[in-house]
Amino acid sequence: MRVRVPATSANLGPAFDCAGLALTCHDVLEFAVLPSGLEVSVSGVGAGELPADESHLVVRAFRAASAGLGWTPPGLRVVAENGIPQGRGMGSSAAAVVAGVLGAWALCPDVEAIDLDAVLRLTTELEGHPDNVAACLLGGATLSWMTPDGARADRLEVDATVTPVVLVPGDTLSTHVARGLLPDVVPHGDAAHAAGRAALLVHALTREPGLLLEATEDRLHQRQRAAAMPESLALLDALRGQGLPAVVSGAGPSLLVLAQGSSGAGGDPSTADHLRTIGELAPPSWTVLPLEVDVHGARVLDENPQVSSR
C-alpha cells in the first residue's frame, strides 16, 4: 500500500505553534510487509543522504505506531519518493511521521478503521507539536491545540482566491536551532498583539483575504530568528513592503506568501502580477514554488481501510 503526504507551512505569521496549511507538494511512500528484515530506499529529495536503516524517521514512526497497536511485522519494506524540500520549514519531518504512523495503521491486520484522533495524538508526541502534523493529516488550514488527553485539531476551508507561493532558499535551517533563538518571556503587549492577529487570521483565511497582510503580522518569533536567516528576513520585509502577505514558513528559512489571486480586472493585481513581483524580489539562488492548498491531506492510496470520521 502507498501513503501520500503533503508539505505544510506552520505558524502563518502570528499563530505560533497552532496553525498550519497543507500544500500541494508531496512525498509518496510505499509500505510492504516482508518475511524478515528491513529494506529502505529513497528517491527524489534526500536520495543518498537519508538513512536506510532503523534510524529513518518514517521507520521510527512506523515502529512507534505498530507498538501502540500491539503488532510487530516480521519484516518491512519502505520505498520513499520524496518531493518535499527538507530542512526548509515545509514540514518534511511532520510528513515523514504522519506517513509512518498511517502506514502502520493501514497495514496492521487487526485494524478495521484508521482513528485520525489517535493518529494525531501519536504524531504530535513524535513531532513535539501539532501544527504541522495536523495540517498534513487533515489538509486545508488547521488550528491545533493541546489538552490533558493530547493534541486536538480542526480544519478550516481556505478562501478559494488564496494562492500560496513558497520561496525556498538553497540553505537549510534546523528547527532545533531556530527554536533555540526564541526568548522564554515575551512582553504582554506582544502577546496581546499575537492573540488579536491570530484571531484575525482565521477570518482573513476563510472569508476576507484582503485582510491577510494585517492578519499575518507577527511579533513573537520571526524577528527573533533573524540571526539564523538574515536573507529570509530581508526578503520578508521586501515582500511585505510590496503589500504581499509574506511570513516565515514554519521555522524557516523558506517564506510563504498568501497571495490573493484575481483576474486583474478593475485594476487589481492579478495572480500573475503577484508572481512577477515575487520573482523579481527573490534572489537568483531561491526557488519560487507556486502551489495550491492541499484540501485532502494525508491519503492511503492503496488497500485503503475505512477512515473513521472525526
N, C-alpha and C positions, 0 to 999 in steps of 0.2 A: 504494500500500500504506500501511497505518497501523501505528503503533507505540504501545502503551500502556505508560507507565512509572509506577511507584508513588513516592509520597513515602517518605522514610526518616528514621529518627532514629538518630544515631550516638552512640557512647560508652556509652550506657546506664549512666551513672554512672562506675564505675572503669575500664572497658575502653577507655581513651582511644585513639582512632585505630585501633582494631582490631575493634570490634563494631558491628553495625548491625541495624536492624529495619525491614522493609518494612511499609508501612501502606496501608490501603485508601482512599487519596486519590490521584488520578491526573491526569497530563497525557496527552492523546491527540494524536498528531501524524501528519499525512498527508504523504507524500513522493511526488513525481512528477517524472519526467524530462521536461524541456521542450526544444524545438528550440534555444532560446537564452535567455540572461538569468537573472534571479533574481527570484522572487516570494515574499514572506513576509507572512503575515497571522496575527494573534494575536487570539483571543477569550478571554474569561474573565479570569483573573488576569494582570495585566501588559498588558492591551489598552490601546493608546495610549501606553504607557510604554516597552516593549521595542523595540529597533531592528528595522527591517525591511530590513536590508542584510547585507553580509558579516560585520558585527561581531556578529550574533546568535549566541549561544552554540551553539545547535543547528546552525546553518550551519557554524560553525567546526569543530565536532566532525565533522560530515558530511564536510567538506573534508579533514580530517586522516585520517579513515578511508579515504576514496577514494584519497588519495595513497598510503597504505600498501598499498592493493590494486592500485595501478597503473592506476586507472580515473578518467577525467575525464568526467562527464556534460556534454553540450553546454549544458544549462540545467536549472534546478532550481526546483520549487515546494514550499514548506513551509507547511502550514496547521496552526497550533497551537491546540488547545482546552485551556487551562491551568486546572487545579483546585488545584494545589499552591501554598500561600502562599509568597511569595518573601522572602528576607532574614530568615527567622524560624527557621532551624535545622531545616527539614524536608526538606533535600536537594534543593531546586529546581534548583540548578546541576548536581548529580550526575545528576538525572533528564534534564536537557537534554543533557548529554554522552552519557549512555547512549542516549538516543533518536537523537541524530545519528549515532553510530557504528553502531548497529543498522540505522538507515535506509540507510546506505551499503552495509553488508554485504548487506542484503536486496534492494536494487535492483541491485547490481553483477551484470552478466550473466555474469561468469566465476566466480561463487561458487555452489557446489552445496550447501554446508552452512555455517552460521554457527559459527565456532570461538569458544566462550564464553571459553576461556582467553586467546585473542588479544584479544578484546573487553575483557576485564577488564584486561589489561596496558595497552592503549591508553587506556581511560577513566581508569585510575589516573594515567597520565602527564599527561593533560589536566587532571584534577581536583586532583592533587597528593597525594592519599592515598586508600587503597582502601575505607575503612569504609562510606561512603555508596554508592559505585558498586557494591560487592559486593552489598549488600542490595538495591539497586534491580534489579540484573541477575538475581540468583538467587532473591529472595523469602525469606520467613521471617526468621529471625535468622541472621546470618552472622558468622563470625570470619575476619579477613583479616590477611595478613602479607606482608612484603616479602622477596624472595630476590634473589640476584645476577642472576637471569633475569627479575625483575619481580614483580608482585603475584600472590598466590595467595589463594584463599578457599575456605571450606567452609560448608555450610549446616546449621543446626540446626532440629529440629522443636520449635516452642514448645508448651508445655503448653496444652491446649485451654481451660483455665479462665482464662488470662491475657487480660485485656481492656485494650488500650491506649487511653488517653484523652490527647489533646493539648490543651493550653491555649495559645492563640495571642493575644499582645498586639497592640495596634494599631501599636506601634513596630517598626522593623526594626533589625537589627544586622549590620554587615559581618563576615564570617568573618575577614577580614584584621585588622580592628580587634580582634576577640575574641582571636585568636591572639597578637597583639602584647602582650597583657597577661600572658601566661604567662611564668614565670621560666625561665631557661636551666638552672637546677640545682634539684633538689628533695632534701630530706633523705632519708637512707636509710630511715628509719622509714616515711615516707610512701610510698616506692616499694614497700617490703615490704607495707604495708597494701593498696596498689592491686593487687599481684600476688595476694594472698590473696582479696580481694573479687572480682576478675575471674574467678578460678577458681570461686569460689562462685556467681557469676552464671550460669555455664553450667549448673550443677546446678539452680539455682533456676528458670531459664527453662524447662528441659526436663523436670524431674522433681519439684521441690519448690517450687512458687510461694510457699508460706508463708514461705520464707526471703528473698524478694525485698527486703524492707525493709533487712535487713542486707547483702544482696548488692549493693545499689545505693549503698552508702556510698562517698563519693569524697573524696579529699584532694588530687588532682593539678590540677584545672582549674576547678572550679565556683566556689569562693570567690575564686580569683584573678581571676575576671572580674566580680566583684560591682560594681565601679565603673562598668562599662558597662551593667549591668542590675540595679540595686538592687531594683526592684519584683519582678523574677523571683526573686531570691534570697529576698526576704521571703516570697513566696508558696510557694517551695520549702520553707522552714522550716515554714510553717503546715501544708502538706500532710503532710510527714513527721511533724510533731507529732501528726497525727491517725492515724498508722500507715499512711499511704499511701506506697508506693514511688515517690516522685517524683524525677525527675532533670531537669537541663537538657538539652533536646533539641539535640544537636549543639553548635554554638557559641552557641545561644540566639538570641533571648530567650525562645522558646517553652519550655514544660515538657512532659514526658511522664510520665504516671502509668501504671505497670504494675499496674493493679488486678486483683485475683483475683476473677473472677466466681463467684457461687454463687446458690443459690435462697433463701438466708437461713434455711434450716432449721437447727434446733438452736441458734438464737440468733446464728449467724454473720452478719456483714454481707453483704447481697446486692449484686449489681451496681448495682441501683437505689439502695441506701443509699450506695454509694461515689460514684455520680454526683451524688446530692443533696449530699453533703458537699463534693465538688469545686465544684459550682455555688455553694454558699454562700460558699466561700472565695475564689473567683475574682472579681477586680474587675469592675465592670459593663462596662468597656471591652474586656474579654478575651472571646474566643470559645472555648467548650468543644466539642471535637470528639470524640465517642465513635466510635472506629474499630475495625477488626479487623486482625489480622496478615494481610498480603497474602502468601499462600503460593505465588503463581505467579511473582512478579517481572515483569521486562520481557517483553512479548509482541509479536511481529509478528502483527497481526490479519488481514492480507490478503496474498495471494501469498506464503504462508509457506514459505520454503525449510526443508529439514530442518535442525534444530539439532543439532550434534554433541554427543554425551554427553561429560561431563567425567570 
